[in-house]
């Protein structure tokens, strides 16, 4: 059981996700911005806050691989094993879309970026929400990602619906991004 999923600030943030809110939370290397990936309104608000193009796509973060079942049902056993070998952890996989992913998440791509986190607060938020969440670095485009709650507030002031408690993990770089089909590393971790 993840005790962070019971933390009042995490519970409050999860409630905000269900109400189309945008929230900040710590991840393995930096603070993340998240929202409900299935709410176009919430995703558009997050993209507006970041000043990020919808074409770039977004990462979905989960506490457990089972939260991704609808989006990986079309994968073969070898591909699923590749995911399981690196999760939970700071590896994001680009997985071919199977028609269930909204375009506001996959952007201009025919893949979707998925990660099962090993960060207890981020995992707790996904568990409290009951589904995968959007995870993108907590910064407007062109500025350095927030590494603490103070920087989150400097970047976004009162425009977020919630900021959880907690600290970032021990990783110095954002998650590595790999292509599931080719195994190619798209961004080193």
C-alpha positions as CSV (number, residue, x, y, z in Angstrom):
1,X,0.0,0.0,0.0
2,X,1.2,3.5,-0.8
3,X,0.7,5.7,2.3
4,X,1.0,8.8,0.2
5,X,-2.3,8.0,-1.5
6,X,-3.9,8.7,1.9
7,X,-2.0,11.9,2.5
8,X,-4.6,14.8,2.8
9,X,-2.7,17.0,0.3
10,X,-2.4,14.2,-2.2
11,X,-6.1,13.3,-1.7
12,X,-7.0,17.0,-2.3
13,X,-4.9,17.1,-5.4
14,X,-6.6,13.9,-6.7
15,X,-10.0,15.5,-6.1
16,X,-8.8,18.6,-8.1
17,X,-7.8,16.2,-11.0
18,X,-11.4,14.9,-11.2
19,X,-12.6,18.6,-11.3
20,X,-10.4,19.4,-14.3
21,X,-7.7,21.0,-12.1
22,X,-4.0,21.2,-12.8
23,X,-1.8,20.1,-9.9
24,X,2.0,20.0,-9.1
25,X,3.7,17.1,-7.5
26,X,7.3,15.8,-7.1
27,X,8.7,13.1,-9.4
28,X,12.0,11.2,-9.6
29,X,14.0,14.2,-10.8
30,X,11.8,17.4,-11.0
31,X,8.4,18.6,-10.0
32,X,5.7,17.6,-12.4
33,X,2.5,19.2,-13.6
34,X,-0.5,16.9,-13.9
35,X,-4.1,16.7,-14.9
36,X,-6.8,14.3,-15.9
37,X,-5.6,13.0,-19.3
38,X,-9.1,12.2,-20.4
39,X,-10.4,15.8,-19.9
40,X,-9.6,17.9,-23.0
41,X,-10.4,21.0,-21.0
42,X,-7.9,20.1,-18.2
43,X,-5.2,19.2,-20.8
44,X,-5.7,22.5,-22.7
45,X,-5.4,24.4,-19.5
46,X,-2.2,22.6,-18.6
47,X,-0.7,23.3,-22.0
48,X,-1.7,27.0,-21.8
49,X,0.0,27.3,-18.4
50,X,3.2,25.7,-19.8
51,X,2.9,27.6,-23.1
52,X,3.4,24.2,-24.8
53,X,2.1,23.0,-28.2
54,X,-0.5,20.3,-28.2
55,X,1.5,18.7,-31.1
56,X,4.4,17.6,-28.7
57,X,2.3,15.1,-26.8
58,X,2.4,14.4,-23.1
59,X,3.6,11.6,-20.8
60,X,1.1,9.5,-18.8
61,X,2.3,8.4,-15.4
62,X,0.9,5.5,-13.4
63,X,1.4,3.8,-10.1
64,X,1.1,0.3,-11.5
65,X,1.3,-1.2,-15.0
66,X,-2.3,-2.4,-14.6
67,X,-3.4,1.2,-14.9
68,X,-2.2,1.1,-18.5
69,X,-4.0,-2.2,-19.4
70,X,-6.4,-0.5,-21.9
71,X,-3.5,1.2,-23.7
72,X,-1.1,-1.8,-23.9
73,X,-3.6,-4.6,-24.6
74,X,-2.4,-4.8,-28.2
75,X,1.2,-5.4,-27.2
76,X,2.9,-8.9,-27.5
77,X,4.5,-10.7,-24.6
78,X,8.0,-9.5,-25.4
79,X,6.9,-5.9,-25.6
80,X,5.1,-6.2,-22.3
81,X,8.1,-7.8,-20.7
82,X,10.3,-4.9,-21.9
83,X,8.0,-2.5,-20.0
84,X,7.9,-4.7,-16.9
85,X,11.8,-5.0,-16.9
86,X,12.1,-1.2,-16.3
87,X,9.0,-0.4,-14.3
88,X,8.6,1.1,-11.8
89,X,11.4,3.5,-12.5
90,X,12.5,6.5,-14.5
91,X,12.0,5.1,-18.0
92,X,9.3,6.4,-20.2
93,X,8.3,4.1,-23.1
94,X,6.8,5.3,-26.4
95,X,4.1,2.8,-27.1
96,X,2.1,2.5,-30.3
97,X,-1.4,4.0,-29.8
98,X,-4.3,1.6,-30.2
99,X,-7.1,4.0,-30.9
100,X,-8.0,4.6,-27.2
101,X,-5.7,7.6,-26.6
102,X,-7.0,11.1,-27.1
103,X,-5.0,13.2,-29.7
104,X,-4.5,15.9,-27.0
105,X,-2.3,13.3,-25.2
106,X,-0.4,11.7,-28.2
107,X,-0.1,15.0,-30.1
108,X,1.2,14.6,-33.6
109,X,2.6,11.1,-32.9
110,X,1.3,7.6,-33.4
111,X,2.8,6.6,-30.0
112,X,2.0,7.6,-26.5
113,X,4.6,8.1,-23.7
114,X,3.9,5.9,-20.7
115,X,5.8,5.5,-17.4
116,X,5.2,3.7,-14.1
117,X,6.8,5.8,-11.5
118,X,8.8,4.7,-8.5
119,X,8.3,8.0,-6.8
120,X,6.0,7.5,-3.8
121,X,4.2,10.9,-4.0
122,X,3.6,10.7,-7.8
123,X,2.5,7.0,-7.4
124,X,0.3,8.0,-4.5
125,X,-1.4,10.7,-6.5
126,X,-2.1,8.3,-9.4
127,X,-3.5,5.8,-6.9
128,X,-5.7,8.4,-5.2
129,X,-6.9,9.5,-8.6
130,X,-7.5,5.9,-9.6
131,X,-6.0,6.2,-13.1
132,X,-2.9,7.4,-15.0
133,X,-2.2,11.1,-14.8
134,X,-0.5,13.6,-17.1
135,X,3.1,14.2,-16.2
136,X,5.1,17.0,-17.7
137,X,7.9,19.1,-16.1
138,X,6.6,21.9,-13.9
139,X,7.8,24.9,-15.8
140,X,6.7,27.3,-18.6
141,X,8.5,26.5,-21.8
142,X,12.0,28.1,-21.8
143,X,12.4,28.0,-18.0
144,X,14.2,25.4,-15.9
145,X,11.9,22.8,-14.3
146,X,11.0,23.3,-10.7
147,X,13.0,21.3,-8.2
148,X,11.0,22.4,-5.1
149,X,7.6,23.8,-4.2
150,X,9.0,27.3,-3.9
151,X,10.0,27.2,-7.6
152,X,6.6,25.7,-8.5
153,X,5.0,28.8,-6.9
154,X,7.5,31.2,-8.7
155,X,6.6,29.6,-12.0
156,X,2.8,29.5,-11.6
157,X,1.8,31.6,-8.6
158,X,-1.8,30.9,-7.7
159,X,-2.8,29.4,-11.1
160,X,-2.6,25.8,-10.0
161,X,-5.4,24.0,-8.2
162,X,-3.1,22.1,-5.8
163,X,0.5,21.5,-4.9
164,X,1.2,18.2,-3.0
165,X,3.7,17.9,-0.3
166,X,6.9,15.9,-0.8
167,X,10.4,16.2,-2.3
168,X,11.8,15.1,-5.6
169,X,13.7,11.8,-5.9
170,X,17.5,11.3,-6.2
171,X,17.7,11.4,-10.0
172,X,19.5,14.3,-11.6
173,X,17.9,14.1,-15.1
174,X,14.3,13.6,-16.3
175,X,13.3,10.1,-17.3
176,X,14.9,8.3,-20.1
177,X,12.6,8.0,-23.2
178,X,12.8,4.8,-25.2
179,X,10.8,3.6,-28.3
180,X,9.2,0.3,-27.5
181,X,9.3,-1.1,-31.0
182,X,12.9,-0.2,-31.9
183,X,14.4,-0.1,-28.4
184,X,16.0,3.2,-29.5
185,X,16.8,5.7,-26.7
186,X,15.1,9.0,-27.7
187,X,16.3,10.9,-24.7
188,X,18.9,9.7,-22.3
189,X,18.1,9.7,-18.6
